[in-house]
Amino acid sequence: MRSSLQQLLRFAFNGVLGCAVDVAVLYLAMLAGSGFYAGRVLSFLSAVWLTWRLNRRYTFAASGSSAWQEWWRYLSVMLGGGAVNYAVSSLIVHSLPPHFWLPALAVAVGSLAGMSVNFIAARYFVFTQNKQE
């Protein structure tokens, strides 16, 4: 149980870092002329790449397959939480009046909503071995 709690806390911490990257890339994409939705695709992929690198190093044991195969498996299972994330962030953008901080709020709440789906998917479908201290 302690190992599971440690994994969850590390996963959440990495998720906060991923959320920061998600927001930063989204704002850069929007400054470059992208809309919110297209920018979210790019920002989501950036955040997923970062969290994969962090989670395989600090949260879970490497899966034993090649890093390339592991990346594609991680990306594919993160799409479930990503769909929740994208739906929640879209709902927030459509429900609240426009403001400079609205995209950041939408990404943060969306990330929180998708986190549990992503943790379960990462733990049981990507990194099947538990990392031991």
C-alpha positions as a Markdown table, in Angstrom:
| # | Residue | x | y | z |
|---|---|---|---|---|
| 1 | Met | 0.0 | 0.0 | 0.0 |
| 2 | Arg | 2.8 | 2.4 | 0.8 |
| 3 | Ser | 4.3 | 1.8 | -2.6 |
| 4 | Ser | 1.0 | 2.6 | -4.2 |
| 5 | Leu | 0.7 | 5.8 | -2.2 |
| 6 | Gln | 4.3 | 6.8 | -3.1 |
| 7 | Gln | 3.6 | 6.2 | -6.7 |
| 8 | Leu | 0.4 | 8.2 | -6.6 |
| 9 | Leu | 2.2 | 11.2 | -5.0 |
| 10 | Arg | 5.0 | 11.0 | -7.5 |
| 11 | Phe | 2.6 | 10.7 | -10.3 |
| 12 | Ala | 0.6 | 13.7 | -9.0 |
| 13 | Phe | 3.8 | 15.8 | -8.7 |
| 14 | Asn | 4.9 | 14.9 | -12.2 |
| 15 | Gly | 1.4 | 15.8 | -13.3 |
| 16 | Val | 1.8 | 19.3 | -11.8 |
| 17 | Leu | 5.0 | 19.7 | -13.8 |
| 18 | Gly | 3.2 | 18.3 | -16.9 |
| 19 | Cys | 0.3 | 20.8 | -16.3 |
| 20 | Ala | 2.8 | 23.7 | -16.2 |
| 21 | Val | 4.2 | 22.6 | -19.5 |
| 22 | Asp | 0.7 | 22.1 | -20.9 |
| 23 | Val | -0.2 | 25.7 | -20.0 |
| 24 | Ala | 3.1 | 27.2 | -21.2 |
| 25 | Val | 2.9 | 25.4 | -24.6 |
| 26 | Leu | -0.8 | 26.3 | -24.9 |
| 27 | Tyr | -0.1 | 30.0 | -24.4 |
| 28 | Leu | 2.9 | 29.9 | -26.8 |
| 29 | Ala | 0.7 | 28.2 | -29.4 |
| 30 | Met | -2.0 | 30.8 | -28.9 |
| 31 | Leu | 0.5 | 33.6 | -29.2 |
| 32 | Ala | 1.7 | 32.1 | -32.5 |
| 33 | Gly | -1.9 | 32.2 | -33.8 |
| 34 | Ser | -3.3 | 28.8 | -32.8 |
| 35 | Gly | -6.7 | 28.7 | -31.3 |
| 36 | Phe | -7.4 | 27.1 | -28.0 |
| 37 | Tyr | -8.4 | 23.7 | -29.4 |
| 38 | Ala | -5.5 | 23.2 | -31.8 |
| 39 | Gly | -3.1 | 24.6 | -29.1 |
| 40 | Arg | -4.5 | 22.0 | -26.6 |
| 41 | Val | -3.4 | 19.2 | -29.0 |
| 42 | Leu | 0.2 | 20.4 | -29.1 |
| 43 | Ser | 0.3 | 21.3 | -25.4 |
| 44 | Phe | -1.2 | 17.9 | -24.4 |
| 45 | Leu | 1.4 | 16.0 | -26.4 |
| 46 | Ser | 4.2 | 18.1 | -24.8 |
| 47 | Ala | 2.8 | 17.4 | -21.4 |
| 48 | Val | 2.4 | 13.7 | -22.1 |
| 49 | Trp | 6.0 | 13.4 | -23.3 |
| 50 | Leu | 7.4 | 15.2 | -20.2 |
| 51 | Thr | 5.3 | 13.1 | -17.8 |
| 52 | Trp | 6.3 | 9.8 | -19.6 |
| 53 | Arg | 9.9 | 10.7 | -19.1 |
| 54 | Leu | 9.4 | 11.6 | -15.4 |
| 55 | Asn | 7.1 | 8.7 | -14.6 |
| 56 | Arg | 9.4 | 6.1 | -16.1 |
| 57 | Arg | 12.4 | 7.5 | -14.2 |
| 58 | Tyr | 10.9 | 8.4 | -10.8 |
| 59 | Thr | 7.5 | 6.8 | -10.4 |
| 60 | Phe | 7.4 | 3.4 | -12.0 |
| 61 | Ala | 9.9 | 0.8 | -13.1 |
| 62 | Ala | 10.6 | 0.8 | -16.8 |
| 63 | Ser | 8.3 | -1.6 | -18.5 |
| 64 | Gly | 11.1 | -3.8 | -19.9 |
| 65 | Ser | 10.1 | -3.1 | -23.5 |
| 66 | Ser | 12.0 | -0.6 | -25.7 |
| 67 | Ala | 11.6 | 3.0 | -24.8 |
| 68 | Trp | 10.0 | 3.6 | -28.2 |
| 69 | Gln | 7.4 | 0.9 | -27.6 |
| 70 | Glu | 6.8 | 2.2 | -24.1 |
| 71 | Trp | 6.3 | 5.7 | -25.4 |
| 72 | Trp | 3.6 | 4.7 | -27.8 |
| 73 | Arg | 1.9 | 2.5 | -25.2 |
| 74 | Tyr | 2.0 | 5.4 | -22.7 |
| 75 | Leu | 0.7 | 7.9 | -25.3 |
| 76 | Ser | -2.1 | 5.6 | -26.3 |
| 77 | Val | -3.3 | 4.9 | -22.8 |
| 78 | Met | -3.0 | 8.6 | -21.8 |
| 79 | Leu | -5.5 | 9.4 | -24.5 |
| 80 | Gly | -8.3 | 8.1 | -22.1 |
| 81 | Gly | -7.4 | 10.7 | -19.5 |
| 82 | Gly | -6.6 | 13.2 | -22.2 |
| 83 | Ala | -10.2 | 12.8 | -23.5 |
| 84 | Val | -11.5 | 13.6 | -20.1 |
| 85 | Asn | -9.0 | 16.5 | -19.7 |
| 86 | Tyr | -10.0 | 17.9 | -23.2 |
| 87 | Ala | -13.7 | 17.6 | -22.5 |
| 88 | Val | -13.5 | 19.3 | -19.1 |
| 89 | Ser | -11.3 | 22.1 | -20.4 |
| 90 | Ser | -13.5 | 22.7 | -23.4 |
| 91 | Leu | -16.6 | 22.8 | -21.1 |
| 92 | Ile | -14.9 | 25.4 | -18.9 |
| 93 | Val | -13.8 | 27.6 | -21.9 |
| 94 | His | -17.4 | 27.5 | -23.2 |
| 95 | Ser | -19.0 | 28.1 | -19.8 |
| 96 | Leu | -17.0 | 31.0 | -18.4 |
| 97 | Pro | -16.5 | 34.5 | -19.8 |
| 98 | Pro | -13.2 | 35.1 | -21.8 |
| 99 | His | -10.3 | 36.1 | -19.6 |
| 100 | Phe | -6.5 | 35.9 | -20.0 |
| 101 | Trp | -6.3 | 33.2 | -17.3 |
| 102 | Leu | -9.2 | 31.1 | -18.6 |
| 103 | Pro | -7.1 | 28.7 | -20.7 |
| 104 | Ala | -4.8 | 28.1 | -17.7 |
| 105 | Leu | -7.8 | 27.4 | -15.5 |
| 106 | Ala | -9.3 | 25.1 | -18.1 |
| 107 | Val | -6.1 | 23.1 | -18.4 |
| 108 | Ala | -5.6 | 22.8 | -14.7 |
| 109 | Val | -9.1 | 21.6 | -14.0 |
| 110 | Gly | -9.0 | 19.3 | -17.0 |
| 111 | Ser | -5.7 | 17.8 | -15.9 |
| 112 | Leu | -7.1 | 17.1 | -12.4 |
| 113 | Ala | -10.1 | 15.5 | -13.9 |
| 114 | Gly | -8.0 | 13.1 | -16.1 |
| 115 | Met | -5.4 | 12.3 | -13.5 |
| 116 | Ser | -7.1 | 9.3 | -11.9 |
| 117 | Val | -7.8 | 7.7 | -15.3 |
| 118 | Asn | -4.2 | 8.3 | -16.3 |
| 119 | Phe | -2.7 | 6.9 | -13.1 |
| 120 | Ile | -4.6 | 3.7 | -13.3 |
| 121 | Ala | -3.7 | 3.4 | -17.0 |
| 122 | Ala | 0.0 | 4.1 | -16.5 |
| 123 | Arg | 0.3 | 1.7 | -13.5 |
| 124 | Tyr | -1.6 | -1.2 | -15.0 |
| 125 | Phe | -1.2 | -0.9 | -18.8 |
| 126 | Val | 2.2 | 0.7 | -19.3 |
| 127 | Phe | 4.5 | 0.2 | -16.3 |
| 128 | Thr | 3.4 | -3.2 | -15.2 |
| 129 | Gln | 6.3 | -3.6 | -12.7 |
| 130 | Asn | 6.2 | -1.6 | -9.5 |
| 131 | Lys | 9.3 | 0.5 | -8.9 |
| 132 | Gln | 11.0 | -0.5 | -5.6 |
| 133 | Glu | 12.9 | 1.9 | -3.4 |
